[in-house]
Amino acid sequence: EELRRKEEDLHVREDSLETMNATLAEREGELLNVYTRLEQLEMQTEHAQAAALQESNEERIHLKTYTKELEDRCDQMSRTIQSLEESVVSTQEANLATQRVFDSLSDEKGNLEGVIH
């Protein structure tokens, strides 16, 4: 009975680990999308700055405003990236803790099976 409960607990923990791994993969995908978008925004900012040098004063003012908006968006994306990176680290730490519990339960299961036989 105790072994059965421990096996059920082990399955629950395995499911939890799989869920955490799926979440980690999803967050890594989100992080990659954010990095890609940040690179696009940086290129847009560079193009906007180059065009501003060739345009009239009125156009320069408009492009400077646009550049500032892009920089603000880049800053926001950088904060999002940092938050996602911290979330990835937390998920990885949780996965490691779950793996240690899984390993401990596997050892315990082996010990109990040894006692039963």
C-alpha positions in Angstrom: 0.0 0.0 0.0 2.8 2.4 0.9 4.7 1.5 -2.2 1.6 2.1 -4.3 1.2 5.5 -2.8 4.8 6.4 -3.3 4.5 5.2 -6.9 1.4 7.4 -7.4 3.3 10.3 -5.8 6.2 9.6 -8.2 3.9 9.7 -11.2 2.4 13.0 -10.0 5.9 14.5 -9.6 6.9 13.2 -13.0 3.8 14.9 -14.5 4.8 18.1 -12.7 8.3 17.8 -14.1 7.0 17.4 -17.6 4.7 20.4 -17.2 7.6 22.5 -15.9 9.7 21.3 -18.9 6.9 22.3 -21.3 6.6 25.7 -19.6 10.4 26.2 -19.8 10.3 25.3 -23.5 7.5 27.7 -24.1 9.3 30.5 -22.2 12.5 29.8 -24.2 10.4 30.2 -27.4 9.0 33.5 -26.1 12.5 34.7 -25.2 13.7 33.8 -28.7 10.8 35.8 -30.2 11.6 38.7 -27.9 15.2 38.7 -28.9 14.2 38.6 -32.6 11.8 41.5 -32.1 14.5 43.4 -30.2 16.9 43.0 -33.1 14.3 44.2 -35.5 13.6 47.2 -33.4 17.3 48.0 -33.2 17.6 47.8 -37.0 14.6 50.1 -37.3 16.2 52.5 -34.9 19.4 52.5 -36.9 17.5 53.1 -40.2 15.5 55.9 -38.6 18.6 57.6 -37.4 20.3 57.4 -40.8 17.3 58.8 -42.5 17.0 61.6 -40.0 20.4 62.9 -41.2 19.1 63.3 -44.7 15.7 64.8 -44.0 14.5 68.3 -43.4 14.3 69.7 -39.9 10.6 68.9 -39.6 11.2 65.3 -40.7 14.1 65.1 -38.3 11.9 66.1 -35.4 9.4 63.5 -36.4 12.1 60.8 -36.8 13.6 61.7 -33.4 10.2 61.2 -31.8 9.9 57.9 -33.6 13.4 56.9 -32.5 12.6 57.7 -28.9 9.5 55.6 -29.1 11.5 52.7 -30.5 14.2 53.1 -27.8 11.4 53.1 -25.2 10.0 49.9 -26.8 13.5 48.4 -26.8 13.9 49.3 -23.1 10.5 47.6 -22.5 11.6 44.5 -24.5 14.9 44.4 -22.5 12.9 44.4 -19.3 10.7 41.7 -20.7 13.8 39.7 -21.7 15.2 40.1 -18.2 12.0 39.0 -16.6 11.8 36.0 -18.9 15.4 35.0 -18.2 14.7 35.2 -14.5 11.6 33.1 -15.1 13.6 30.5 -17.1 16.2 30.3 -14.3 13.5 29.9 -11.7 11.9 27.1 -13.8 15.2 25.4 -14.2 15.9 25.6 -10.5 12.4 24.1 -9.9 13.1 21.4 -12.4 16.4 20.5 -10.6 14.6 20.4 -7.3 11.9 18.2 -8.7 14.6 15.9 -10.3 16.3 15.6 -6.9 13.0 14.6 -5.3 12.4 12.2 -8.2 15.8 10.6 -7.7 15.2 10.4 -3.9 11.9 8.7 -4.5 13.4 6.3 -7.0 16.1 5.4 -4.5 13.4 4.9 -1.9 11.4 2.8 -4.2 14.4 0.6 -4.9 15.0 0.2 -1.2 11.4 -0.7 -0.6 11.4 -3.2 -3.4 14.6 -4.7 -1.9 12.8 -5.0 1.4 9.7 -6.6 -0.2 11.7 -9.2 -2.0 
